[in-house]
Amino acid sequence: MKSFWNKNDADAYQGDAVGLRVYSSRLIGQDPNLVLHGGGNTSVKAPFVDIFGDTHEAIYIKGSGWDLATIEAAGFAPVRLDALIKMSRLESLSDSDMVSTQRAAMLNQQAPNPSVEAILHAIIPFRFVDHTHADAVVTLSNTPDGEHRVRQLYGDRVLVVPYVMPGFELAKKVADLTQEIDWSQLEGIVLMNHGIFSFADDAKDSYERMIQLVTDAERVLELRPQLGSVHGEIPLIELAKLRFAISRAANKAMLAVFDGSPIHFEFSGRKDVASVAARGPLTPDHVLRTKRLPIITDGSFSGCVARYVQDYNDYFAKFDTGNLTPLDPAPRWAVWRDCGTLAFGQTEKDVKIISDIVLHTIQAIEDAERLGGWVALTESQIFAVEYWELEQAKLQHTRAKLPFLGQIALVTGGASGIGHACVGQLSAKGAKVVVIDKNPSVMRIFDESDVCSVVGDVTDSDDVTFAVEKAISRFGGLDIVVNNAGIFTASAKIEDTEPSEWQRSLDINLTSAMHVIKQAVPYLRHGWQPVVVIVGSKNVRAPGPGAAAYSVAKAGLTQLARVAALELAGDSIRVNTVHPNSVFDTAIWTEEVLSSRAKHYGMSIEEYRASNLLGVEVTSKDVASVVCALAGPEFSRTTGAQVAVDGGTDRVI
């Protein structure tokens, strides 16, 4: 490992112990080989001055919910040091009492809850304390003779602590083991199967001790073999099927992301992969993200997901004390034999976290197997963390979920107008959205972390296929299709209509929708509450003169939607249509067109905008709201419907 300590940066915090704690904590948090996504914790012992000017001996420790990579001063909870020391002397202390007592000892009630390791940090008699889940150290400990390897490597430089649950139990264990210890002779503590502590009275010394201790462990593992360059692949339709099976097991829509890069591909090709992957996680903390085990599949997963669910339910029943709330039994990662691995989660952030943990886990497994074998904690030890009292308490405060969380949508013609509004609302409601538009600006309009943009022509079936497959390869499936792409052809009577304009309207307004539905249906069959929403037009029910090319194409589109509703109902795919009218914030309604039409009817532009029965202006957002409603659970029993979004038109009514 390399130290990233920068004297100039560190000197900026002279006299500011908490600022220096923030700086060195971020150095640790930014190295994924030390901690992943909120793991680890750090502290500093420093005075706290209250509003009366009174000074208290305190420990500032990382608070719950903060990530070391981005932590700020506000992320450290100041706690009375003497209270934590007194707590360490108790014979027993429940987790809930520990949390409430720590909270009561806080010197700033606006700060986050202190880490469950606060008592342990307090009893370590050094100013700065760093705790990580360093891959190399945990890998060494997760071998058959792990404790011997650790002692052989570090000698008397570290205290080796057998695995115990985090929190009070761990603090009590360390207190017992160090009663006769000369702390000045120690550089750190290794917690078997868990992680490592370093400490010093100087922030730089504590940080660089951590770097050196982990480097020593890495040197034992440095003979890692070179990987090949072969990448694994899986059929997209099979990915969609697996993603649906996982979603059904979780009883909620899940994203599924495949990784066939060399390390994942080679791991999936191990003959003993079903054995080594099923021994448990790298550290017990990871179970909260990944569950204890992955699912192992060779592509024929019709029964393997059901077996996984049954095994998980049996595991829960085996250790349930009778008052626990079961978590959903769906796996969070998978090994697809001879292909790679997959991660499952409701958000891309969830999937990214799980993917990172999986990468570090399989690297650790490979290293441990070369050293004699991969050994994880027992079922009961992992269960104790997964169903920890503190984690169970969080279930009681679960926030309402966004309605489309974990679902995947495709929107055509999404660079502007109604399509743009649909993309925005679907994304805001939790969906991952793939948008296809002929306009290259679609690549700049949306935040790529939330929306995947594709430049393509919906009249080209290959472009449509590419967009659909992009949704599957990026997110794992397809649930919602919004067919919005369309044009309004220039006004012309039938006798004056150019054949090319007639055909262009049919191609863009009608035939393109057939391409979209045709390419999407095989994946929608394996979608979560799958639905197609067609954007039609008021002209279907109330055509006007001079718009034959547009009106006929939209009428055909509506008929296509009706037939699709009939054909796809057996696959539980709903198909509904919205009919907007006079949506003036779209590209076809320029100021010149608006002015011309208003003048034709003898109205002001403002009057013309609201020239419907309700006297209201209809916007793209209004139409998008109805599209989202039709795609959502409120209309789960509706298909073949046609809904007007026009403020009321007497010619339709």
C-alpha positions as CSV (number, residue, x, y, z in Angstrom):
1,M,0.0,0.0,0.0
2,K,1.0,3.6,-0.5
3,S,0.7,6.4,2.0
4,F,-1.1,9.4,0.6
5,W,-0.3,11.7,3.5
6,N,0.5,15.2,2.2
7,K,2.3,17.4,4.6
8,N,1.0,20.6,3.1
9,D,-2.6,19.4,3.3
10,A,-2.1,18.2,6.8
11,D,-0.5,21.4,8.0
12,A,-3.7,23.3,7.1
13,Y,-5.2,21.6,10.2
14,Q,-2.6,22.7,12.7
15,G,-4.4,23.1,16.1
16,D,-7.6,21.5,14.7
17,A,-7.7,17.9,15.9
18,V,-11.1,17.2,14.4
19,G,-10.0,18.8,11.0
20,L,-7.0,16.6,11.0
21,R,-9.2,13.6,11.9
22,V,-11.4,14.4,8.9
23,Y,-8.3,14.6,6.6
24,S,-6.8,11.3,7.6
25,S,-10.2,9.6,7.7
26,R,-10.7,10.5,4.0
27,L,-7.3,9.1,3.1
28,I,-8.5,5.8,4.6
29,G,-12.0,6.0,3.1
30,Q,-10.7,6.6,-0.4
31,D,-8.9,3.3,-0.6
32,P,-11.3,0.5,-1.4
33,N,-8.7,-2.0,-0.2
34,L,-9.2,-0.6,3.3
35,V,-12.9,0.1,3.6
36,L,-15.9,-0.2,1.3
37,H,-19.0,2.0,1.3
38,G,-19.4,3.2,4.8
39,G,-17.2,0.6,6.4
40,G,-14.6,1.2,9.1
41,N,-14.5,3.9,11.7
42,T,-12.1,6.5,13.1
43,S,-11.9,8.7,16.2
44,V,-9.9,11.4,17.9
45,K,-9.8,12.3,21.6
46,A,-10.0,16.1,22.0
47,P,-11.6,18.7,24.3
48,F,-15.2,19.8,23.7
49,V,-16.1,23.3,24.8
50,D,-19.8,23.8,25.5
51,I,-21.9,27.0,25.2
52,F,-21.0,27.9,28.8
53,G,-17.3,27.8,28.0
54,D,-16.8,24.6,30.0
55,T,-14.4,22.1,28.7
56,H,-15.1,18.3,28.6
57,E,-12.9,15.4,27.8
58,A,-14.4,13.9,24.7
59,I,-13.9,11.5,21.9
60,Y,-15.1,12.5,18.4
61,I,-16.0,9.3,16.6
62,K,-17.5,8.6,13.2
63,G,-21.2,8.8,13.3
64,S,-23.8,6.4,11.8
65,G,-24.6,7.0,8.2
66,W,-21.3,8.7,7.2
67,D,-18.8,7.4,4.8
68,L,-15.1,7.8,5.6
69,A,-14.4,8.7,1.9
70,T,-16.4,11.9,2.1
71,I,-16.8,12.5,5.9
72,E,-16.9,16.0,7.2
73,A,-16.5,17.4,10.7
74,A,-20.3,17.1,11.3
75,G,-19.9,13.4,10.7
76,F,-18.0,12.9,14.0
77,A,-20.1,12.6,17.2
78,P,-18.6,14.1,20.3
79,V,-19.2,11.8,23.3
80,R,-18.1,12.2,26.9
81,L,-15.0,10.0,27.3
82,D,-15.6,9.2,31.0
83,A,-19.1,7.9,30.2
84,L,-17.7,5.5,27.6
85,I,-15.0,4.3,30.0
86,K,-17.6,3.6,32.7
87,M,-19.7,1.7,30.1
88,S,-16.7,-0.5,29.4
89,R,-16.6,-1.6,33.0
90,L,-20.1,-2.9,33.1
91,E,-20.5,-6.7,33.2
92,S,-23.2,-6.7,30.5
93,L,-25.0,-4.2,28.3
94,S,-27.6,-4.8,25.6
95,D,-27.2,-3.2,22.2
96,S,-30.2,-1.0,22.6
97,D,-29.0,0.2,26.0
98,M,-25.6,0.8,24.6
99,V,-26.9,3.0,21.8
100,S,-29.2,5.0,24.1
101,T,-26.5,5.5,26.7
102,Q,-24.0,6.6,24.1
103,R,-26.6,9.0,22.8
104,A,-27.2,10.4,26.2
105,A,-23.5,10.9,26.7
106,M,-23.2,13.0,23.5
107,L,-22.1,16.6,23.9
108,N,-23.9,17.7,20.7
109,Q,-27.4,16.3,20.3
110,Q,-27.4,17.4,16.7
111,A,-24.6,15.0,15.8
112,P,-25.3,11.5,14.3
113,N,-25.4,8.4,16.5
114,P,-21.9,7.4,17.5
115,S,-20.4,4.2,16.0
116,V,-21.2,1.0,17.9
117,E,-17.4,0.7,18.3
118,A,-17.2,3.9,20.4
119,I,-16.5,2.1,23.7
120,L,-13.6,0.2,22.1
121,H,-12.2,3.4,20.6
122,A,-12.5,5.0,24.1
123,I,-10.5,2.3,25.9
124,I,-7.6,2.4,23.5
125,P,-5.3,4.9,25.2
126,F,-4.2,6.8,22.2
127,R,-5.5,10.1,20.7
128,F,-6.1,8.9,17.1
129,V,-7.6,5.5,16.4
130,D,-8.2,4.0,12.9
131,H,-10.3,0.9,12.2
132,T,-10.6,-0.7,8.7
133,H,-11.7,-3.9,7.1
134,A,-8.5,-4.2,5.1
135,D,-8.9,-7.0,2.5
136,A,-5.4,-8.4,2.9
137,V,-5.7,-8.7,6.7
138,V,-9.1,-10.3,6.6
139,T,-8.1,-12.6,3.8
140,L,-5.2,-13.9,6.0
141,S,-7.6,-14.4,8.9
142,N,-10.1,-16.3,6.7
143,T,-7.8,-19.3,6.1
144,P,-7.7,-22.6,8.1
145,D,-4.7,-21.5,10.2
146,G,-5.5,-17.8,9.9
147,E,-4.7,-16.9,13.5
148,H,-1.3,-18.6,13.3
149,R,-0.5,-16.7,10.0
150,V,-1.5,-13.4,11.6
151,R,0.7,-14.0,14.7
152,Q,3.6,-15.2,12.5
153,L,3.4,-12.1,10.4
154,Y,3.0,-9.5,13.1
155,G,4.5,-11.1,16.2
156,D,4.1,-8.9,19.3
157,R,3.3,-5.8,17.3
158,V,-0.4,-6.4,17.3
159,L,-3.0,-7.8,19.7
160,V,-4.9,-10.7,18.0
161,V,-8.6,-10.9,19.1
162,P,-10.8,-13.9,18.3
163,Y,-14.0,-13.0,16.5
164,V,-16.8,-11.6,18.7
165,M,-19.8,-9.5,17.8
166,P,-19.1,-5.8,17.2
167,G,-20.2,-3.4,19.9
168,F,-20.0,-3.9,23.7
169,E,-19.1,-7.5,23.5
170,L,-16.0,-6.7,21.4
171,A,-15.0,-3.8,23.6
172,K,-15.3,-6.0,26.7
173,K,-13.2,-8.7,25.1
174,V,-10.4,-6.2,24.2
175,A,-10.5,-4.7,27.7
176,D,-10.1,-8.2,29.2
177,L,-7.2,-9.1,26.9
178,T,-5.3,-5.9,27.6
179,Q,-5.4,-5.8,31.4
180,E,-1.8,-6.7,31.6
181,I,-0.7,-5.3,28.2
182,D,1.8,-2.5,27.7
183,W,0.0,-0.5,25.1
184,S,3.1,1.3,24.1
185,Q,4.4,-1.9,22.6
186,L,1.4,-2.3,20.3
187,E,1.0,-0.9,16.8
188,G,-2.5,-2.3,16.2
189,I,-5.2,-4.9,16.9
190,V,-6.3,-7.6,14.5
191,L,-9.9,-8.7,14.9
192,M,-10.1,-12.1,13.4
193,N,-12.5,-12.3,10.4
194,H,-13.4,-8.7,10.9
195,G,-10.6,-6.1,10.5
196,I,-7.7,-4.2,12.0
197,F,-7.1,-1.2,14.3
198,S,-4.1,1.1,14.3
199,F,-3.5,3.9,16.8
200,A,-1.1,6.7,17.9
201,D,-1.1,10.1,19.5
202,D,-0.3,11.6,16.1
203,A,-2.7,11.4,13.2
204,K,0.0,10.7,10.6
205,D,1.6,8.0,12.8
206,S,-1.7,6.2,13.2
207,Y,-2.5,6.4,9.5
208,E,0.9,5.2,8.3
209,R,0.9,2.4,10.9
210,M,-2.3,1.2,9.2
211,I,-0.7,1.5,5.8
212,Q,2.4,-0.5,6.9
213,L,0.4,-3.2,8.8
214,V,-1.8,-3.8,5.7
215,T,1.2,-3.7,3.4
216,D,2.8,-6.4,5.4
217,A,-0.3,-8.6,4.9
218,E,-0.4,-7.8,1.2
219,R,3.2,-9.0,0.8
220,V,2.1,-12.4,1.9
221,L,-0.5,-12.4,-0.9
222,E,1.5,-10.7,-3.6
223,L,2.0,-13.8,-5.7
224,R,-1.5,-13.4,-7.2
225,P,-1.4,-15.0,-10.7
226,Q,-1.9,-13.0,-13.9
227,L,-5.4,-13.0,-15.3
228,G,-6.3,-13.7,-18.9
229,S,-8.2,-11.3,-21.1
230,V,-11.3,-13.3,-21.8
231,H,-14.7,-11.8,-20.9
232,G,-17.8,-13.7,-20.2
233,E,-21.2,-13.1,-21.8
234,I,-24.8,-14.2,-21.1
235,P,-27.9,-14.1,-23.4
236,L,-29.9,-10.9,-22.6
237,I,-33.2,-12.8,-22.5
238,E,-31.8,-15.1,-19.9
239,L,-30.6,-12.1,-17.9
240,A,-34.1,-10.7,-18.0
241,K,-35.6,-14.0,-16.8
242,L,-33.1,-14.2,-13.9
243,R,-33.8,-10.6,-12.9
244,F,-37.5,-11.3,-12.9
245,A,-37.1,-14.4,-10.7
246,I,-34.9,-12.4,-8.3
247,S,-37.5,-9.6,-8.2
248,R,-40.3,-12.0,-7.5
249,A,-38.3,-13.6,-4.7
250,A,-37.7,-10.1,-3.2
251,N,-41.3,-9.0,-3.9
252,K,-40.0,-5.8,-5.4
253,A,-38.4,-4.7,-8.7
254,M,-34.6,-5.2,-8.7
255,L,-31.9,-4.2,-11.1
256,A,-29.5,-6.9,-12.3
257,V,-26.0,-6.0,-13.5
258,F,-23.7,-8.6,-15.0
259,D,-19.9,-8.5,-14.9
260,G,-18.0,-10.8,-17.2
261,S,-14.6,-9.1,-16.9
262,P,-11.6,-11.4,-16.5
263,I,-11.5,-11.8,-12.7
264,H,-15.2,-12.5,-12.6
265,F,-15.1,-14.8,-15.6
266,E,-12.2,-16.8,-14.2
267,F,-13.8,-17.1,-10.8
268,S,-17.1,-18.3,-12.3
269,G,-15.1,-21.0,-14.1
270,R,-13.6,-22.5,-11.0
271,K,-14.6,-26.2,-10.7
272,D,-15.2,-25.6,-6.9
273,V,-16.9,-22.3,-7.3
274,A,-20.2,-23.7,-5.7
275,S,-18.1,-24.6,-2.7
276,V,-15.9,-21.6,-2.2
277,A,-18.6,-19.0,-2.9
278,A,-20.9,-20.7,-0.4
279,R,-18.7,-20.4,2.7
280,G,-19.6,-16.9,3.7
281,P,-18.7,-13.2,3.2
282,L,-15.3,-11.5,3.5
283,T,-16.4,-9.7,6.7
284,P,-19.6,-10.0,8.7
285,D,-20.4,-6.4,7.9
286,H,-20.9,-7.4,4.2
287,V,-23.9,-9.6,5.0
288,L,-26.0,-6.5,5.4
289,R,-25.4,-5.8,1.7
290,T,-24.8,-9.2,0.1
291,K,-26.6,-11.7,2.3
292,R,-24.6,-14.7,3.5
293,L,-24.4,-16.5,0.2
294,P,-24.7,-15.9,-3.5
295,I,-26.9,-17.9,-5.9
296,I,-25.0,-20.3,-8.2
297,T,-26.5,-20.9,-11.6
298,D,-25.5,-22.4,-14.9
299,G,-28.3,-20.5,-16.7
300,S,-31.1,-23.0,-15.9
301,F,-32.3,-21.0,-12.9
302,S,-36.0,-21.9,-13.0
303,G,-35.6,-23.9,-9.8
304,C,-32.4,-22.5,-8.4
305,V,-34.0,-19.2,-7.2
306,A,-36.8,-21.2,-5.5
307,R,-34.3,-23.4,-3.8
308,Y,-32.3,-20.4,-2.7
309,V,-35.4,-18.9,-1.2
310,Q,-36.3,-22.1,0.6
311,D,-32.7,-22.4,1.9
312,Y,-32.8,-18.9,3.2
313,N,-36.1,-19.4,4.9
314,D,-34.8,-22.5,6.5
315,Y,-31.7,-20.6,7.6
316,F,-33.9,-17.9,9.2
317,A,-36.1,-20.5,10.9
318,K,-33.0,-22.3,12.3
319,F,-31.8,-19.2,14.2
320,D,-34.9,-17.1,14.7
321,T,-35.5,-16.5,18.4
322,G,-39.2,-15.9,17.8
323,N,-39.3,-12.1,17.7
324,L,-37.3,-11.3,14.6
325,T,-38.6,-9.7,11.4
326,P,-37.4,-11.8,8.4
327,L,-35.7,-9.9,5.6
328,D,-36.7,-10.7,2.0
329,P,-35.1,-14.1,1.0
330,A,-33.8,-13.0,-2.4
331,P,-30.0,-13.2,-3.2
332,R,-28.0,-10.0,-3.8
333,W,-25.4,-11.5,-6.0
334,A,-24.9,-14.5,-8.2
335,V,-22.3,-16.6,-9.9
336,W,-23.2,-17.6,-13.4
337,R,-21.0,-20.5,-14.1
338,D,-18.4,-20.0,-16.8
339,C,-19.7,-16.5,-17.5
340,G,-19.2,-14.1,-14.6
341,T,-21.1,-12.6,-11.6
342,L,-24.2,-10.5,-11.1
343,A,-25.3,-8.0,-8.5
344,F,-28.9,-7.2,-7.6
345,G,-30.3,-4.1,-6.0
346,Q,-33.2,-1.6,-6.2
347,T,-30.9,1.3,-7.1
348,E,-27.7,1.7,-9.1
349,K,-26.0,2.8,-5.8
350,D,-27.0,-0.5,-4.2
351,V,-25.8,-2.5,-7.2
352,K,-22.5,-0.5,-7.2
353,I,-21.9,-1.2,-3.6
354,I,-22.7,-4.9,-4.0
355,S,-20.5,-5.2,-7.1
356,D,-17.5,-3.6,-5.3
357,I,-18.0,-6.0,-2.3
358,V,-18.2,-9.0,-4.7
359,L,-15.0,-8.0,-6.5
360,H,-13.1,-7.7,-3.2
361,T,-14.6,-11.0,-2.0
362,I,-13.7,-13.1,-5.0
363,Q,-10.1,-11.6,-4.9
364,A,-9.9,-12.6,-1.2
365,I,-11.3,-16.0,-1.9
366,E,-8.7,-16.6,-4.7
367,D,-5.9,-15.5,-2.4
368,A,-7.1,-17.5,0.6
369,E,-7.4,-20.6,-1.6
370,R,-3.8,-20.3,-2.6
371,L,-2.9,-20.1,1.1
372,G,-4.7,-23.3,2.1
373,G,-8.4,-22.6,1.8
374,W,-11.2,-20.0,2.3
375,V,-12.8,-20.1,5.7
376,A,-15.6,-17.7,6.7
377,L,-17.5,-17.3,9.9
378,T,-20.2,-19.8,10.8
379,E,-23.9,-19.6,9.9
380,S,-24.9,-18.6,13.4
381,Q,-22.2,-15.9,13.6
382,I,-23.3,-14.4,10.3
383,F,-27.0,-14.6,11.2
384,A,-26.2,-12.7,14.5
385,V,-24.9,-9.7,12.4
386,E,-27.6,-10.0,9.7
387,Y,-30.4,-10.0,12.3
388,W,-28.6,-7.8,14.8
389,E,-30.9,-5.9,17.2
390,L,-29.6,-2.6,15.9
391,E,-30.3,-3.6,12.3
392,Q,-33.8,-4.9,13.2
393,A,-34.6,-1.5,14.7
394,K,-33.9,0.2,11.4
395,L,-36.7,-1.9,9.8
396,Q,-39.2,0.0,12.0
397,H,-38.2,3.3,10.4
398,T,-38.3,2.3,6.7
399,R,-39.2,5.3,4.5
400,A,-41.8,5.1,1.8
401,K,-40.3,3.9,-1.4
402,L,-40.5,5.7,-4.8
403,P,-43.2,4.0,-6.9
404,F,-40.9,2.9,-9.8
405,L,-37.8,2.0,-7.7
406,G,-36.0,-0.8,-9.3
407,Q,-38.0,-0.7,-12.5
408,I,-36.6,-0.1,-16.0
409,A,-38.2,2.1,-18.6
410,L,-37.7,2.9,-22.3
411,V,-39.0,6.2,-23.7
412,T,-38.9,7.0,-27.4
413,G,-38.6,10.6,-28.5
414,G,-37.4,11.8,-25.2
415,A,-35.2,14.8,-26.1
416,S,-38.0,17.3,-25.8
417,G,-41.7,17.9,-25.1
418,I,-43.8,15.1,-23.7
419,G,-41.1,12.5,-24.0
420,H,-38.7,14.7,-22.1
421,A,-41.2,15.2,-19.3
422,C,-41.9,11.4,-19.2
423,V,-38.2,10.7,-18.7
424,G,-38.0,13.3,-16.0
425,Q,-41.0,12.0,-14.0
426,L,-40.2,8.3,-14.4
427,S,-36.6,9.0,-13.2
428,A,-37.8,11.2,-10.3
429,K,-40.1,8.3,-9.2
430,G,-37.3,5.9,-9.1
431,A,-37.1,4.2,-12.5
432,K,-33.9,3.7,-14.5
433,V,-34.7,5.1,-18.0
434,V,-33.2,4.5,-21.4
435,V,-34.2,7.2,-23.8
436,I,-33.9,7.0,-27.6
437,D,-34.1,10.1,-29.8
438,K,-32.8,11.1,-33.2
439,N,-31.6,14.4,-31.9
440,P,-27.9,14.1,-30.8
441,S,-28.7,16.6,-28.0
442,V,-30.3,13.8,-26.1
443,M,-26.8,12.8,-25.0
444,R,-26.3,16.2,-23.2
445,I,-29.8,16.7,-21.8
446,F,-29.9,14.1,-19.1
447,D,-27.7,13.2,-16.2
448,E,-26.1,9.9,-17.4
449,S,-26.1,8.5,-13.8
450,D,-29.9,8.4,-13.9
451,V,-30.7,8.2,-17.6
452,C,-29.1,6.2,-20.4
453,S,-29.3,8.1,-23.7
454,V,-29.2,6.6,-27.1
455,V,-29.1,8.5,-30.4
456,G,-31.2,6.5,-32.8
457,D,-34.0,6.6,-35.3
458,V,-37.1,4.8,-34.2
459,T,-38.0,4.1,-37.9
460,D,-34.8,2.0,-38.0
461,S,-35.6,-1.4,-36.4
462,D,-31.8,-1.9,-35.7
463,D,-31.7,1.3,-33.7
464,V,-34.7,0.3,-31.8
465,T,-33.2,-3.2,-31.1
466,F,-30.0,-1.5,-29.9
467,A,-32.0,0.8,-27.4
468,V,-34.0,-2.2,-26.0
469,E,-30.9,-4.3,-25.6
470,K,-29.1,-1.3,-24.0
471,A,-31.8,-1.4,-21.3
472,I,-31.3,-5.1,-20.6
473,S,-27.5,-5.0,-20.6
474,R,-27.3,-1.9,-18.5
475,F,-30.0,-2.6,-15.9
476,G,-31.1,-6.3,-16.4
477,G,-34.6,-6.1,-17.9
478,L,-37.5,-3.9,-19.2
479,D,-40.7,-3.1,-17.4
480,I,-42.2,0.1,-18.9
481,V,-42.3,1.3,-22.5
482,V,-43.5,4.8,-23.4
483,N,-44.0,5.1,-27.1
484,N,-43.9,8.8,-27.6
485,A,-41.8,9.5,-30.7
486,G,-43.9,11.3,-33.4
487,I,-44.2,14.2,-35.7
488,F,-47.0,16.6,-36.8
489,T,-46.8,16.9,-40.5
490,A,-47.4,20.2,-42.3
491,S,-51.1,21.0,-42.8
492,A,-52.4,20.0,-46.2
493,K,-55.7,18.8,-47.6
494,I,-55.8,15.2,-48.9
495,E,-55.6,16.3,-52.6
496,D,-52.5,18.4,-51.8
497,T,-50.7,15.8,-49.5
498,E,-47.3,14.7,-50.8
499,P,-46.9,10.9,-50.9
500,S,-43.5,11.4,-49.1
501,E,-45.1,13.3,-46.3
502,W,-47.9,10.7,-46.0
503,Q,-45.3,7.9,-45.8
504,R,-43.1,9.9,-43.4
505,S,-46.0,10.3,-41.0
506,L,-46.9,6.6,-41.1
507,D,-43.2,5.6,-40.7
508,I,-42.6,7.8,-37.6
509,N,-46.0,7.9,-36.0
510,L,-47.1,4.3,-36.6
511,T,-44.6,1.9,-38.0
512,S,-41.9,2.9,-35.5
513,A,-44.3,1.9,-32.6
514,M,-44.7,-1.5,-34.1
515,H,-40.9,-1.9,-34.1
516,V,-40.7,-0.8,-30.5
517,I,-43.4,-3.1,-29.3
518,K,-42.1,-6.0,-31.3
519,Q,-38.6,-5.7,-29.9
520,A,-39.7,-5.0,-26.4
521,V,-42.3,-7.7,-25.9
522,P,-39.9,-10.7,-25.4
523,Y,-38.3,-8.8,-22.5
524,L,-41.5,-7.3,-21.1
525,R,-42.8,-10.9,-20.7
526,H,-40.2,-11.1,-17.9
527,G,-40.7,-7.5,-16.6
528,W,-42.0,-6.4,-13.3
529,Q,-45.6,-5.3,-13.7
530,P,-44.9,-4.7,-17.4
531,V,-46.8,-2.0,-19.2
532,V,-46.8,-0.1,-22.6
533,V,-48.1,3.4,-22.7
534,I,-48.8,4.9,-26.2
535,V,-49.0,8.6,-26.7
536,G,-51.8,9.1,-29.2
537,S,-53.7,12.3,-30.1
538,K,-57.0,14.1,-29.8
539,N,-57.2,13.8,-33.6
540,V,-58.0,10.1,-33.3
541,R,-61.4,10.9,-31.9
542,A,-61.8,14.4,-33.3
543,P,-59.8,14.8,-36.5
544,G,-59.7,18.2,-38.3
545,P,-59.3,19.1,-42.0
546,G,-55.8,19.4,-43.3
547,A,-54.3,16.8,-41.0
548,A,-55.0,13.5,-42.8
549,A,-51.4,12.2,-42.7
550,Y,-51.1,12.8,-39.0
551,S,-54.6,11.8,-38.0
552,V,-54.6,8.6,-39.9
553,A,-51.2,7.6,-38.5
554,K,-52.3,8.3,-34.9
555,A,-55.6,6.4,-35.5
556,G,-53.6,3.5,-36.7
557,L,-51.3,3.8,-33.7
558,T,-54.4,3.6,-31.4
559,Q,-55.6,0.6,-33.2
560,L,-52.2,-1.0,-32.9
561,A,-52.4,-0.3,-29.1
562,R,-55.8,-2.0,-28.9
563,V,-54.6,-5.1,-30.7
564,A,-51.5,-5.2,-28.5
565,A,-53.7,-5.0,-25.4
566,L,-55.7,-8.0,-26.7
567,E,-52.6,-10.0,-27.6
568,L,-50.4,-9.3,-24.6
569,A,-53.0,-9.5,-21.8
570,G,-52.2,-13.2,-21.5
571,D,-48.6,-12.2,-20.6
572,S,-49.8,-9.7,-18.0
573,I,-48.6,-6.9,-20.2
574,R,-50.9,-3.9,-20.0
575,V,-51.2,-1.5,-23.0
576,N,-52.9,1.9,-22.5
577,T,-53.1,5.1,-24.6
578,V,-53.2,8.8,-23.7
579,H,-54.6,11.3,-26.1
580,P,-53.2,14.8,-25.5
581,N,-54.3,17.9,-27.3
582,S,-52.8,21.4,-27.6
583,V,-49.7,20.8,-25.6
584,F,-48.1,24.1,-26.3
585,D,-44.7,23.5,-24.7
586,T,-43.6,21.1,-27.3
587,A,-41.3,21.7,-30.3
588,I,-44.1,21.8,-32.9
589,W,-45.8,24.8,-31.2
590,T,-43.5,27.7,-32.1
591,E,-44.4,31.3,-31.3
592,E,-45.2,31.8,-35.0
593,V,-47.5,28.8,-35.1
594,L,-49.2,29.8,-31.9
595,S,-49.8,33.3,-33.0
596,S,-51.1,32.1,-36.4
597,R,-53.6,29.7,-34.8
598,A,-54.8,32.2,-32.2
599,K,-55.3,34.8,-34.9
600,H,-57.3,32.3,-37.0
601,Y,-59.7,31.7,-34.1
602,G,-59.8,35.4,-33.2
603,M,-58.2,34.8,-29.8
604,S,-55.2,36.1,-27.9
605,I,-52.3,33.6,-27.5
606,E,-53.2,33.3,-23.7
607,E,-56.9,32.6,-24.6
608,Y,-55.9,30.1,-27.3
609,R,-53.6,28.2,-24.8
610,A,-56.6,27.6,-22.5
611,S,-59.3,27.1,-25.2
612,N,-60.8,23.9,-23.7
613,L,-63.8,23.2,-21.6
614,L,-61.9,23.5,-18.3
615,G,-60.2,26.7,-19.5
616,V,-56.7,25.4,-18.5
617,E,-53.4,25.1,-20.3
618,V,-52.2,21.5,-20.8
619,T,-48.5,21.0,-20.5
620,S,-46.0,18.2,-21.2
621,K,-45.8,17.6,-17.5
622,D,-49.5,17.1,-17.3
623,V,-49.4,14.4,-20.0
624,A,-46.3,12.8,-18.3
625,S,-48.2,12.6,-15.0
626,V,-51.0,10.6,-16.7
627,V,-48.5,8.4,-18.5
628,C,-46.8,7.6,-15.1
629,A,-50.2,7.0,-13.5
630,L,-51.1,4.5,-16.2
631,A,-47.7,2.8,-15.8
632,G,-48.1,2.6,-12.0
633,P,-49.8,0.3,-9.6
634,E,-53.0,2.4,-9.5
635,F,-53.9,1.2,-12.9
636,S,-52.6,-2.4,-12.5
637,R,-56.1,-3.7,-13.4
638,T,-56.5,-1.5,-16.5
639,T,-55.5,-2.4,-20.1
640,G,-56.8,-1.2,-23.5
641,A,-57.8,2.1,-22.0
642,Q,-57.7,5.5,-23.9
643,V,-57.4,8.5,-21.7
644,A,-57.8,12.1,-22.9
645,V,-55.4,14.7,-21.5
646,D,-56.9,17.8,-23.2
647,G,-58.8,19.9,-20.7
648,G,-62.0,18.7,-22.2
649,T,-63.0,19.0,-25.9
650,D,-66.6,19.2,-26.8
651,R,-66.0,17.5,-30.1
652,V,-64.7,14.4,-28.2
653,I,-67.2,14.4,-25.4
